[in-house]
Amino acid sequence: MSYGDGIEVNGPVRDRYEEILTPQAIGLVALLQRELGPRRTELLAARAARQDELSAGAMLDFLPQTEHIRADRTWRVAPPAPGLVDRRVEITGPTEAKMTINALNSGAKVWLADFEDANTPLWDNMVTGQLNLKDALDRTIDFTSSDGKDYRLAPDDQLATIVVRPRGWHLEEKHVLVDGERISGSLFDFAMYFFHGAQRQLAKGKGPYFYLAKMESHLEARLWNDAFNLAQDALGLPRGTIRATVLIETIPAAFEMEEILYELREHSAGLNAGRWDYLFSIIKKFRTRGREFVLPERNAVTMTAPMMRAYTELLVRTCHGRGAHAMGGMAAFIPSRRDPEVNKLALAKVRDDKTRESRDGFDGSWVAHPDLVPVCREIFDAVLGEAPNQLGKLRDDVQVASAQLLDVASTPGDITEAGLRNNVSVGLQYLASWLAGQGAVAIFNLMEDAATAEISRSQVWQWLHNDIRLAEGPQVTRDLVERIISEERAKIEASYGESYDAAQYAVAVGLFKEVALADDYAEFLTLPAYEHMM
């Protein structure tokens, strides 16, 4: 298949791939890459420069150069688009066929169709995921499980609205080269869905909608806005057809919420409190700044910690002041249909979490499992009633200073050997699954994705490099971590039995040591891991 001068697709082209990898769709990718690729590179370099400043002792704060945007209370984002007016429950998951059908049928208002943290960027995953979305919009998708159970779509008026999450700006797509260079994974995922899905969605009375991940500045939001305008112009669609919700899941972005909404205001659908990546970002950005910025073990950090309350309340106030939706974070607990006690605990924790969010003014929230949709819907129904959202709840009572967002030291909790072991075990199990092509993995009754794996390995790195002692007394050293890695890998092998893949875990152990123990900190574990993939 010819794609024109300077464009090369080097991934295998399997059955039906030509329906997605059309010359016109690849041409749109190439247009975006050529126009925006250099700016993307500059913005990634700006991230690295800011990290150097933080590591040298600088502190984050609200930007003085954009104070006029924050001070002008007259501007608003675009009104909610069709299919995004009521978002009281959103379900997330990868774009495999079974998940596509189950998520759309789940009773949630929105499905976040994920090409990012709940997905692994195997070439086959990226292309078949786009095929599944196309088939879902055409109502030709079906799935039959190994036990003969058939999965089919409910009527259109019962389906969730599709919102696609492309990969973050930092990731590349190595199977498509433009002018000899790898393209942006973000632009590939966005352009493929926009090209094939925009008109199909508009014909259903909705539109091409997106979740934008891992942003660190309003200038990165501006880059997305320019991508939207280029793509809409190329396909002859009015500007503003696209709508995008931004995940505020990095600590720098928390200081630029107003500016991010402003840059995307014609295309904005609001902000989301991406809690797990937010914690990862705090650890990463301040990893060398000593005990003041060391969090307790992952499972001890809750949304009631002072810094997390400041972050979420600021998000609601910011969004509603600009007419934008404020979306709550992920409930990662997995209900169990076989263990009543596990199920009872999971549902209680989800109920507490969603009750707090609904009372704070969030317009809806995320769940990771269809069985949690009724719980989340019940809680938001109780607050919303017949209203579609809480945009009128302005939260003028909220005033958040920069010191509150950075108050890591006030987070209650300990660092224990059990917490260290949990981080190691989760990291190993997730990496092994990720390398095998599965990005959303049930581990210890939680749905883990790349964000929680990032927290796990980053905490180990931070504890090791800041001379942290466990609550039981021992200092976290390389020898201690390596011993625990060996012991936890042996436990995993014993629990998996014949299904244990020794070769896969050998790679996972090597990668975990690389991203958790090396002197040089890897910005994202998915970057070195991606090079092990086909």
Secondary structure, DSSP 8 states (H G I E B T S, - for coil): ----TTEEE-S---TTGGGTS-HHHHHHHHHHHHHHHHHHHHHHHHHHHHHHHHHTT------GGGHHHHH----------TT-S--SEEEEEE--HHHHHHHHTSS-SEEEEESSTTS---HHHHHHHHHHHHHHHHT---EE-TT--EE----GGGS-EEEEE---TT-EEEEEEETTEEEEHHHHHHHHHHHHHHHHHHHTT---EEEE-S--SHHHHHHHHHHHHHHHHHHT--TT--EEEEEE-SHHHHTTHHHHHHHTTTTEEEEEE-HHHHHHHHHHHTTTS-GGG----GGG--TTSHHHHHHHHHHHHHHHHTT--EEEEEE-B---SS-HHHHHHHHHHHHHHHHHHHHHT-SEEEESSGGGHHHHHHHHHHHHTT-S--TT---TT----HHHHT-GGG------HHHHHHHHHHHHHHHHHHHTT--SEEETTEEE-HHHHHHHHHHHHHHHHTT-B-TTS-B--HHHHHHHHHHHHHHHHHHHGGG--HHHHHHHHHHHHHHHTSSS--S-THHHHHTT--
